[in-house]
Amino acid sequence: MSVLRIELRRSAAAGTALLASVVGVAALYIAPGRWSAGWMDLALSVKEYMILLWPIALAAGAWQGRREHRAKVGELFATTPRSRARRMLPVLVAMSASVGLAFLLVVGAGGMRIASTAAYFPPDVVAILLVGALSLIAAAWLGLGIGRLLPAPVTAPMLAVAGVLLVFFTAIMRPDWMGAILSPAYGSSPFYPFQTIDPRVTAVLAIFMGGLALTGVLLLVARGPRAFAAAALPVLLGLGAATAIVPRDEAALVAPVDPVARELVCTDDAPKVCVTRVNANVLDALTPLARQGLAVLAKMPDSPTQAHEDRRAYLVEDEPVRDADVVTIVVRIDDHGGLAHPDAVVPEMVFGLGAGYGDPECERDAAVERASAYHLLGREPVSDVGVIPGMIEEDPQLNAEAVTLWQGLQKLPAPEALSRVTAVRDAILTCQDTTGLLSR
C-alpha cells in the first residue's frame, strides 16, 4: 500500500485524474440541455465525450509508460529479484484508479444536477457507465504498454491525436456492428428521450475493451520479442469473440428504443394528458397547456379529446397510425430538467388542426393551414420564427398570404368561418389538396 500511495502521489495518476475530470465536466456543462432530460441522456452524453476522455487516458498511460526509460533505470530495476509484473502492479492500479475516479466525478457532476428532476432510472445505465469506466482503464493500460514499447517524447501526444481519430471514425464506420465493437462512443448521439443502448452492444464493447486492456498489460510486462508478439493475442481473441456475438439487426444498433421509458404516464382526470415515463416530471406543467390546446381544437366537430407526447422513434419506425381521439405534442426539456418552451405547446397543438402528422405525399397549403390555425387561436398569423423552437427562417410571403386568408375569415359569419376551417382539417385527413378551401 505504501508503494501504491507513492505511485498515486508521484506518477501521472493524479494529473490524469484532474485533467480528465476537468475536461469531462466542462464538456458536459457546455451543453447541459443534451442530458438534462434524464439518466440515460446523461449516460449517452458521457459516452459521447469518450472522444475526449479516451485519448486523454491513452496519452497519460503512454507518458507514464516511458518513465523508466526517461529516468534511465530500466537495466537497474531488471537486476532486482522482484518480477517486472509485480513491479508494474502499483502502476496499473494507480492509473486505473485515476481514470476510474475521473469518470466517476464526471458522471457525478451531471447526476447531481438531474437527481431531483429525472423521473426514470433505466437499469441499462449502470452497465453503460461501468463499461465506460472499463474503456478508460483499457485506454490507460494500453497507453502504458505502448509507452514502454515506444518510449519517445512524441508518443503520448501522437497517441492523443490518434485516439481522437480512432474513437470518432470507428463510431461512424460501416457496417454499424463494427463500430459497436470498436468505439467506446458508438451509439451515443441521442435522437429521442427514450433511446437506449442494446445490452448486447454494451457487452461486445466490454469484451473488446477487456482484451485491449490485457494486451496493454502484456506489453507493459513482456520480456523478449516472443512475449511482445504474444501480447496481441488478447485483443485479437476479444475482437473475435465480440464479432461472433454482436447483433447485426438495425433495431439493436441504430438508436434502439427502451419500451419502459416510452410507456405513457397519464393524468387521472379528463381531458387526459399523457407523457412518456422518462418525462413524467413535466406532466404537471404540461397538463394545463395541453388542455388549453384541446379546448381550442374543440371548436371544430369531432376534435381530439386527449393529448399525448409524440413517441415516434424517428430513425427506426414508420409514422404511427393516427388515433382520431389523440393529438400529439412534442415535449422538450430545458437545461434544468423542466418543461422547455411552454409558450409553444398550444400553438404547436393547433397548427396541425388536430389531424396529426398527415401524409407527406399529400398536397397541402401551408398558408391555408396557418390561417385556419390562427383563426381557432383567435389572433392574427405570425411567422413561425420565434414561435416554433428551432425555426430560424421562412419565406415572408407565406405569412403574408396567411394573414390575407385570415382576414377573409374574420369577415365571414362565425359558423361559416368555422365550417371552412373544419373543411381544411377534413381535407388533411383525407389527403386532399387544401388550396383554396378558405377563399371559395
Steps between C-alpha positions, in 0.01 A plus 500: 500500500788738568631438149153568359475826695834607358380414148180700549697799629801504268383341175277642230192354673395812690553727202307262278205498741499878520529557125237242406260629766531862392463418132205266558307733730567799274377305196181404685420851620564667167169350386298381803184491290630186326472292817266685736204278400616202705753234591522331163564831326779565753649154438486553123662844532785365713539220246515758221771696681719190493635668189682727748546280807627186326793675323593671828519165678695348210752785487538513879574129507762542228664786690514290814618192307825666392598596856771238544651586164485870581674443836746250347437243773367211289817292520535571873147381579550193281767380744263500799346170620143626458340409168403774261134404535511563878684827452245621247194405707494827702531696175205315347289547811588870530418579139174303506400671826574842355292460184227317692478783752491757219217313331308481828544874557372583151191281543443634851522860382217436255304274735478765773333736255228261386445295818197706603334511156579169329185289534633169368824310558553236228695195625710509180662822624705307757646263240571782255690700762693199630616415149587866450729482802648175367567673167704772671696242700569309178624821336730579793644147512546487124678833522730363769596212275555716193694754704733227621535358147551842332646725772543810283381844621266528201321171573249643747388801290482287188285245684271780619434608141471142381257424782265780398502384139457136599199562728332728247549304182426160651175642643374588152657215303296255296376241554349625826586186693871566452461843658306343787799276575783747453383844617429593864286785364280291268125560525533807719319760287150536652211542255209462743464483880421127519809390310733242655799279421422136432651282778667282237679805360618591849619142550706481181669830580588362844650188342712696255614754759588219739720344233657839428577549870669160525708576192617820667598309814697241300682773306591663830643186664626307195862389467634407159362512146277194539329643805441828320348313205281293732364820652278544197317177576248634760377783279469267201306246707280778635433629151415151380263429790329838464459450126336164561231633733443860391144559372466577131138626497439872461252515789779408742771715344334826387345693790307214662187569704453442873134387513464576872626855455247546217200384703237768554436659838163678498286730712221334698234748391376614159590637255779245521857621450782245472878517481766231476629355826839659448334845491247438778643786707355761258145357494369751754646795308379370165143406598338849515667600172395182323143538622497857374604369158228233509245769585604700194473195275162417652350791304496258204271194498656158563817649642751304714424465870843385620854633470797262494871563474640420156663158545635443151839334466604701197783283371355152536121531479247610243239762579245350744139446407299807590259482794209736432456559872862601567709802409876465549731749668875542466633515857827685544711506816695808605851516645366447853280201427171694479261567213669707231318749275161483674371783279536275195282216629157640409599640157672175401193300597269722298723545194420149378126556561503177700561294184834354606806488279312454175625315197811676361392393152174698520460850356489752785491877503699639793339845480149350513587286800666789684203729442264225622703435812524867593127541446448236769757672721321831451794709392675615183754261347868562564817338370597165652841652574490576871190285555622151407828409678780443255334688214755753376359626170205478261372665186337835600246450221358200683384699802378790286274259311384344826408843640293579190311171531452555873357847440256346256385256767443785743248659262287187483228400747654289777322174399610537137861576597511200731349282228782594262765433762343162568505430126877563502542253785288239319699549178823433688351182644383375159819602315330765286649826381428779751571783254206736461285355777496828693429727203221318314 
